[in-house]
Amino acid sequence: MNDIKIFITDREGLRHEVDAPTDMNMNLMEVVRSYELAPEGTIGICGGMAMCASCQCYVLSDHPLPEKSDEEEAMLAEAFFVEDNSRLGCQIRITENLNGLEVALAPES
């Protein structure tokens, strides 16, 4: 099992260092849920289908991420508190090149 370190600032402003597996095809939203860094029912409401923005986060580090899909762009266009560095956590797959990734969860809408 190959784990990477990810730094996640929750909605209360607390910074967490978590281990995220690269061999389980997880996405960032699932990592946040597995560590219970957001109250149940407030993140990943659509189950990771890019159909809600409950997993919106701000990417704080300079890691290369995949381009936003049309679905992700459309969802962010309708979301609240969107910034230039906003992404949907469900669209960020956990891979080894994301070691050290830093994100902050966007406020609830």
MDAnalysis code that builds the backbone (N, CA, C; Angstrom):
import MDAnalysis as mda
import numpy as np

u = mda.Universe.empty(327, n_residues=109, atom_resindex=np.repeat(np.arange(109), 3), trajectory=True)
u.add_TopologyAttr("name", ["N", "CA", "C"] * 109)
u.add_TopologyAttr("resid", np.arange(1, 110))
u.add_TopologyAttr("resname", ["MET", "ASN", "ASP", "ILE", "LYS", "ILE", "PHE", "ILE", "THR", "ASP", "ARG", "GLU", "GLY", "LEU", "ARG", "HIS", "GLU", "VAL", "ASP", "ALA", "PRO", "THR", "ASP", "MET", "ASN", "MET", "ASN", "LEU", "MET", "GLU", "VAL", "VAL", "ARG", "SER", "TYR", "GLU", "LEU", "ALA", "PRO", "GLU", "GLY", "THR", "ILE", "GLY", "ILE", "CYS", "GLY", "GLY", "MET", "ALA", "MET", "CYS", "ALA", "SER", "CYS", "GLN", "CYS", "TYR", "VAL", "LEU", "SER", "ASP", "HIS", "PRO", "LEU", "PRO", "GLU", "LYS", "SER", "ASP", "GLU", "GLU", "GLU", "ALA", "MET", "LEU", "ALA", "GLU", "ALA", "PHE", "PHE", "VAL", "GLU", "ASP", "ASN", "SER", "ARG", "LEU", "GLY", "CYS", "GLN", "ILE", "ARG", "ILE", "THR", "GLU", "ASN", "LEU", "ASN", "GLY", "LEU", "GLU", "VAL", "ALA", "LEU", "ALA", "PRO", "GLU", "SER"])
u.atoms.positions = np.array([
    [0.849, -1.186, 0.000],
    [0.000, 0.000, 0.000],
    [0.887, 1.239, 0.000],
    [0.668, 2.127, -0.957],
    [1.438, 3.356, -1.049],
    [0.564, 4.520, -0.605],
    [0.912, 5.091, 0.534],
    [0.177, 6.246, 1.038],
    [0.950, 7.515, 0.744],
    [0.206, 8.592, 0.544],
    [0.813, 9.912, 0.412],
    [0.261, 10.788, 1.527],
    [0.938, 11.883, 1.799],
    [0.483, 12.859, 2.794],
    [-0.309, 13.950, 2.076],
    [-1.450, 14.282, 2.637],
    [-2.260, 15.395, 2.146],
    [-2.596, 16.265, 3.337],
    [-2.563, 17.564, 3.138],
    [-2.880, 18.521, 4.196],
    [-4.225, 19.159, 3.869],
    [-5.183, 18.981, 4.769],
    [-6.552, 19.444, 4.545],
    [-6.953, 20.388, 5.673],
    [-7.330, 21.602, 5.316],
    [-7.863, 22.544, 6.299],
    [-9.373, 22.419, 6.254],
    [-9.955, 22.082, 7.410],
    [-11.402, 21.864, 7.450],
    [-12.151, 23.195, 7.514],
    [-13.463, 23.139, 7.584],
    [-14.288, 24.349, 7.562],
    [-14.217, 25.140, 8.859],
    [-13.606, 24.565, 9.875],
    [-13.388, 25.279, 11.136],
    [-12.014, 25.945, 11.157],
    [-11.228, 25.740, 10.100],
    [-9.900, 26.329, 10.018],
    [-8.798, 25.471, 10.605],
    [-9.104, 24.235, 10.997],
    [-8.098, 23.329, 11.542],
    [-7.404, 22.585, 10.416],
    [-6.074, 22.518, 10.496],
    [-5.277, 21.853, 9.452],
    [-4.986, 20.427, 9.886],
    [-5.254, 19.476, 8.994],
    [-5.050, 18.058, 9.273],
    [-4.043, 17.487, 8.284],
    [-3.128, 16.679, 8.789],
    [-2.213, 15.926, 7.937],
    [-2.750, 14.509, 7.889],
    [-3.119, 14.037, 6.709],
    [-3.715, 12.708, 6.585],
    [-2.920, 11.853, 5.609],
    [-3.036, 10.556, 5.799],
    [-2.457, 9.593, 4.871],
    [-3.551, 9.182, 3.904],
    [-3.247, 9.237, 2.621],
    [-4.222, 8.871, 1.598],
    [-3.630, 7.761, 0.730],
    [-4.353, 6.647, 0.575],
    [-3.839, 5.541, -0.229],
    [-3.921, 5.846, -1.727],
    [-2.879, 5.455, -2.437],
    [-2.861, 5.668, -3.890],
    [-3.305, 4.428, -4.646],
    [-3.547, 3.335, -3.941],
    [-3.873, 2.075, -4.605],
    [-5.336, 1.663, -4.448],
    [-6.204, 2.597, -4.067],
    [-7.612, 2.257, -3.851],
    [-8.555, 3.038, -4.757],
    [-7.998, 3.776, -5.739],
    [-8.802, 4.561, -6.681],
    [-9.734, 5.536, -5.962],
    [-9.247, 6.129, -4.868],
    [-10.044, 7.089, -4.111],
    [-9.893, 8.481, -4.696],
    [-10.856, 9.345, -4.370],
    [-10.730, 10.752, -4.715],
    [-10.645, 11.558, -3.421],
    [-10.357, 12.836, -3.552],
    [-10.155, 13.689, -2.379],
    [-11.395, 13.760, -1.499],
    [-12.582, 13.827, -2.101],
    [-13.819, 13.868, -1.324],
    [-13.941, 12.632, -0.440],
    [-13.588, 11.466, -0.975],
    [-13.667, 10.226, -0.199],
    [-12.667, 10.225, 0.959],
    [-11.502, 10.817, 0.742],
    [-10.514, 10.925, 1.818],
    [-11.062, 11.815, 2.933],
    [-11.642, 12.944, 2.570],
    [-12.224, 13.842, 3.566],
    [-13.307, 13.119, 4.361],
    [-14.150, 12.385, 3.678],
    [-15.214, 11.640, 4.357],
    [-14.651, 10.548, 5.253],
    [-13.628, 9.842, 4.784],
    [-13.083, 8.731, 5.582],
    [-12.433, 9.230, 6.873],
    [-11.892, 10.426, 6.860],
    [-11.305, 11.003, 8.077],
    [-12.315, 11.850, 8.857],
    [-13.556, 11.903, 8.377],
    [-14.630, 12.651, 9.032],
    [-14.226, 14.104, 9.294],
    [-13.694, 14.754, 8.241],
    [-13.240, 16.138, 8.363],
    [-14.348, 17.142, 8.065],
    [-15.524, 16.639, 7.743],
    [-16.714, 17.467, 7.555],
    [-17.889, 16.690, 8.137],
    [-18.857, 17.380, 8.723],
    [-20.000, 16.667, 9.297],
    [-20.717, 15.804, 8.263],
    [-21.191, 14.648, 8.707],
    [-21.931, 13.731, 7.837],
    [-23.058, 14.468, 7.135],
    [-23.196, 14.227, 5.850],
    [-24.265, 14.852, 5.082],
    [-23.949, 16.241, 4.557],
    [-22.706, 16.703, 4.762],
    [-22.342, 18.036, 4.276],
    [-21.295, 17.998, 3.181],
    [-20.808, 16.824, 2.851],
    [-19.800, 16.706, 1.797],
    [-20.049, 15.432, 1.009],
    [-19.948, 15.538, -0.299],
    [-20.170, 14.383, -1.153],
    [-21.619, 13.961, -1.225],
    [-22.510, 14.908, -1.188],
    [-23.944, 14.617, -1.162],
    [-24.373, 13.832, -2.399],
    [-23.792, 14.138, -3.559],
    [-24.179, 13.441, -4.798],
    [-23.423, 12.132, -4.983],
    [-22.546, 11.805, -4.056],
    [-21.795, 10.559, -4.155],
    [-20.595, 10.620, -5.070],
    [-20.158, 11.817, -5.407],
    [-18.963, 11.947, -6.237],
    [-19.233, 11.984, -7.718],
    [-20.412, 12.426, -8.113],
    [-20.800, 12.446, -9.524],
    [-20.651, 13.833, -10.161],
    [-20.043, 14.792, -9.459],
    [-19.903, 16.184, -9.938],
    [-21.272, 16.809, -10.195],
    [-22.249, 16.454, -9.355],
    [-23.601, 16.981, -9.508],
    [-24.011, 17.894, -8.363],
    [-23.102, 18.143, -7.459],
    [-23.327, 19.115, -6.387],
    [-21.959, 19.746, -6.130],
    [-21.897, 20.734, -5.330],
    [-20.589, 21.348, -5.044],
    [-20.238, 21.216, -3.572],
    [-20.819, 20.214, -2.903],
    [-20.582, 20.067, -1.470],
    [-19.138, 19.708, -1.147],
    [-18.382, 19.194, -2.108],
    [-16.982, 18.830, -1.875],
    [-16.019, 19.869, -2.441],
    [-16.535, 21.057, -2.736],
    [-15.662, 22.101, -3.286],
    [-14.526, 22.390, -2.310],
    [-13.339, 22.527, -2.853],
    [-12.182, 22.876, -2.028],
    [-11.314, 23.856, -2.799],
    [-10.415, 24.479, -2.068],
    [-9.455, 25.403, -2.654],
    [-8.093, 24.716, -2.645],
    [-7.478, 24.591, -3.802],
    [-6.164, 23.970, -3.911],
    [-5.128, 25.036, -3.584],
    [-4.373, 24.812, -2.499],
    [-3.426, 25.808, -2.004],
    [-2.000, 25.556, -2.462],
    [-1.699, 24.340, -2.860],
    [-0.346, 24.011, -3.304],
    [-0.290, 24.023, -4.833],
    [0.914, 23.925, -5.338],
    [1.126, 24.035, -6.782],
    [1.318, 22.655, -7.410],
    [0.370, 21.759, -7.178],
    [0.440, 20.422, -7.757],
    [-0.262, 20.400, -9.113],
    [0.294, 19.675, -10.069],
    [-0.398, 19.554, -11.363],
    [-1.638, 18.675, -11.199],
    [-2.772, 19.226, -11.550],
    [-4.038, 18.494, -11.467],
    [-4.608, 18.315, -12.865],
    [-5.436, 17.299, -13.046],
    [-6.086, 17.139, -14.346],
    [-6.952, 18.356, -14.656],
    [-7.141, 18.612, -15.939],
    [-8.023, 19.711, -16.351],
    [-9.432, 19.453, -15.839],
    [-10.168, 20.521, -15.596],
    [-11.560, 20.395, -15.167],
    [-12.392, 19.860, -16.328],
    [-13.255, 18.915, -16.015],
    [-14.186, 18.408, -17.025],
    [-15.283, 19.450, -17.247],
    [-16.041, 19.275, -18.314],
    [-17.170, 20.175, -18.564],
    [-18.163, 20.122, -17.411],
    [-18.378, 18.926, -16.847],
    [-19.304, 18.774, -15.726],
    [-18.820, 19.532, -14.502],
    [-17.515, 19.445, -14.216],
    [-16.961, 20.154, -13.067],
    [-17.060, 21.665, -13.277],
    [-16.720, 22.133, -14.466],
    [-16.823, 23.566, -14.777],
    [-18.255, 24.057, -14.589],
    [-19.232, 23.279, -15.075],
    [-20.640, 23.672, -14.970],
    [-21.087, 23.727, -13.516],
    [-20.652, 22.760, -12.727],
    [-21.056, 22.742, -11.318],
    [-20.431, 23.907, -10.562],
    [-19.174, 24.188, -10.820],
    [-18.520, 25.312, -10.146],
    [-19.124, 26.649, -10.570],
    [-19.637, 26.718, -11.795],
    [-20.275, 27.952, -12.270],
    [-21.535, 28.262, -11.479],
    [-22.142, 27.237, -10.877],
    [-23.357, 27.421, -10.104],
    [-23.115, 27.439, -8.596],
    [-21.900, 27.169, -8.170],
    [-21.599, 27.038, -6.745],
    [-21.375, 28.398, -6.079],
    [-21.439, 28.389, -4.762],
    [-21.147, 29.571, -3.958],
    [-19.672, 29.550, -3.556],
    [-19.123, 30.702, -3.228],
    [-17.762, 30.850, -2.681],
    [-16.677, 30.324, -3.622],
    [-16.909, 30.391, -4.927],
    [-15.938, 29.893, -5.901],
    [-14.781, 30.873, -6.036],
    [-13.576, 30.342, -6.051],
    [-12.347, 31.109, -6.245],
    [-11.621, 30.548, -7.473],
    [-10.571, 31.219, -7.888],
    [-9.791, 30.752, -9.045],
    [-9.200, 29.359, -8.819],
    [-8.920, 29.017, -7.559],
    [-8.306, 27.724, -7.245],
    [-9.331, 26.693, -6.767],
    [-10.610, 26.938, -7.022],
    [-11.660, 25.993, -6.625],
    [-11.647, 24.750, -7.497],
    [-11.841, 23.611, -6.855],
    [-12.011, 22.326, -7.535],
    [-13.036, 21.516, -6.759],
    [-13.616, 20.535, -7.416],
    [-14.479, 19.578, -6.733],
    [-13.597, 18.422, -6.282],
    [-13.622, 18.155, -4.988],
    [-12.782, 17.088, -4.444],
    [-13.063, 15.729, -5.063],
    [-14.303, 15.505, -5.485],
    [-14.653, 14.213, -6.093],
    [-13.988, 14.018, -7.448],
    [-13.467, 15.064, -8.024],
    [-12.831, 14.980, -9.340],
    [-11.309, 14.920, -9.260],
    [-10.772, 14.888, -8.045],
    [-9.319, 14.813, -7.856],
    [-8.972, 13.414, -7.357],
    [-8.468, 12.575, -8.255],
    [-8.063, 11.209, -7.912],
    [-6.761, 11.243, -7.132],
    [-6.658, 10.384, -6.125],
    [-5.454, 10.314, -5.298],
    [-4.389, 9.501, -6.035],
    [-3.315, 10.177, -6.406],
    [-2.196, 9.529, -7.089],
    [-0.901, 9.932, -6.391],
    [0.153, 9.205, -6.668],
    [1.439, 9.466, -6.015],
    [1.957, 10.872, -6.275],
    [1.634, 11.464, -7.436],
    [2.143, 12.808, -7.729],
    [1.434, 13.891, -6.921],
    [0.450, 13.517, -6.096],
    [-0.226, 14.495, -5.235],
    [0.329, 14.511, -3.816],
    [1.447, 13.822, -3.594],
    [2.053, 13.827, -2.265],
    [2.335, 15.269, -1.830],
    [1.854, 15.640, -0.641],
    [2.053, 16.991, -0.130],
    [0.968, 17.971, -0.553],
    [-0.055, 17.509, -1.259],
    [-1.152, 18.380, -1.687],
    [-1.739, 19.108, -0.486],
    [-2.024, 20.402, -0.673],
    [-2.650, 21.203, 0.372],
    [-3.945, 21.780, -0.157],
    [-5.021, 21.534, 0.580],
    [-6.337, 22.051, 0.191],
    [-7.053, 22.582, 1.427],
    [-8.032, 23.438, 1.174],
    [-8.934, 23.926, 2.216],
    [-10.356, 23.682, 1.741],
    [-11.197, 23.164, 2.620],
    [-12.586, 22.938, 2.244],
    [-13.307, 24.275, 2.144],
    [-14.090, 24.436, 1.090],
    [-14.880, 25.651, 0.916],
    [-16.009, 25.663, 1.950],
    [-16.496, 26.847, 2.316],
    [-17.622, 26.895, 3.263],
    [-18.849, 26.197, 2.683],
    [-19.710, 25.747, 3.574],
    [-20.982, 25.166, 3.120],
    [-21.803, 26.246, 2.460],
    [-22.555, 25.876, 1.424],
    [-23.384, 26.880, 0.744],
    [-24.714, 27.030, 1.450],
])
